[in-house]
Amino acid sequence: MPRKMVSLSEFQKIGVGLVGFGLFFIFFGVLLYFDSVLLAFGNLLFLSGLAIIIGLRRTFSFFFQKEKLKGTSFFLGGILIVLLRWPLLGMLLETYGFITLFRNFFPVVFGFLGVWGNIPLLSKVSGALGLDFMQSRGALVLQGTGGRPQ
């Protein structure tokens, strides 16, 4: 059965680009020994892209739900600490806040990883890295473990 493609407006495509560039700058900010300017720029791009993709109202309602206030405070506090040029502490706070905020999305992401086995180049790369994406359960299994998830 064919799956339905998600259609994005031009405005949302710009948001996806901003999120991508934000993650790119955050990644290189970490690689360059926690460069605070790159990390701050990446954080701003990521948040603005997220707001453009899902809209300002839904962004605020997501971040300021009662059960997510702890994660939001750590995430936004970490961004503030990075902007104040304490990048290592800020990134640690952001990481904890990110994991707390997006905890419900991780099963979806790991389920998507199960699809990687169907993509020719990625299946070869994952095989070279010793990863096996089981398609029946969508679980990540290391080769040589007898098929038991780690």
N, C-alpha and C positions, 0 to 999 in steps of 0.2 A: 504494500500500500504506500503510495508516494506521500512524502511529508510535505506539509505546507511551509513555504518559505516565509520568513518574517520580512515584511517590507518596512523600510525606514524612510522617513522624509529626508529631504536634503539637510534640514536643520539638525536632525538626529545623526546623520552621517558626519557632520562637522563635530558633533559631540563625541562620536566614536573616535574620530581622529584626535581630538583633544585628550581623551582618556588614554589613547595609545601613546601619544607624545608625553603625557604625564608619567606613565609607567616607564617609558624610555629614559626620561630625565631622572626619575627616582633610581632606576637601576644603575645608571652611570654615576649618579651622585654617591651611591653606596660603593661602587667599584673604585671611585676616586677618593677613597678614605673619608667618606661621609662629608663631601663638599656641601656646605650648608646652602649655598646659592642654588646649586642644581637641585637639591632636595626640596627647597622651598618652591622653586619654579615648577617642579614636577607635581608637588602637592596642589598648587593652585590650578594647574592645568587639569589634573585628575578630578578635583572637585567641581570645577566649572564644566568639564565635559560630562560628568555625571548629572549635573543639574540640567544641562541641555538635553541629554538623552531622555530622562524620565520626567523632566519638568520641575520647576521650582517648588510648587506646592507638594508634589509627591516626594521630592527630596527632603524637604523639611519634615513632612509627616513620617518619613522613614527614619530619619536621624533622631527625631525627638519623640519617639514612642516611649511610653513609661518604662517598658521592660528593656529598652535599648539605651537608656540615658547613661548608664555606666560606660558602655562601649563608646558612645558618642563623646562623652567627656574625655576619655583617654585619647581617642582619635584626634579630636579637635585640639585638645591640650598638647598633644604631641606635635601637631602642626604649628601651634603657637610657639612651642619651645624651639622647634627648628628655625622658625622665623627670627627668634631671639638669639640665634647662632649657638645653640647647644645641640648639634645634630645627632650625636650618639644617643643621648637621653631621649630626645624627641622621637627618634625612629623606634626606640624600644617601646615608648608609650604608644606610638602610632600602631605598631605591629600588634600589641596587645588589644588595642581598641578595634583594629581591623578584624582580628580573629573573633573578638566578642560580637562585633556588629554583624559580620557576614557568616556566622557559624551555620546558619540554615541553608546557605547556598553551596556549601562544600560538597554535599552528596550529589547535587546536580553537576558540579564540575567534575567530580570523579566518575560519574556516570558517563559524561561526555568523553572522558579519557578512554572508555571502552570502545569508542568509535574509532580511535586512532589505529586500531589493528586493520581497518579497512582502507586506510590511506597508504598508498604504496611507499612513498618516501619515508613517512613517519614510522611505518611498521619496520622498515629496515634500520632506521636510527634507533628505535626502541629495542630492536633485537640486538644491535651492536652494544647498547648500553646494558644489556642483560635484563631488560624489563619485558614482561609478557602481559599484554592486555587481554584478559579473558573476555570473550564476547558474550558468553552465556550469562555471566553474572555482572559484568562491567567492573570487576575488581582488579586491582593492580597486584600482580604476583611476581615475585622475583624468581628467575629461573634457577633451578637447582634446589628448590625447596620442596619438591614432590607435589607441587600444585597447591600447597597450603599458603594462604595469604599471610603476609608478615605483619 
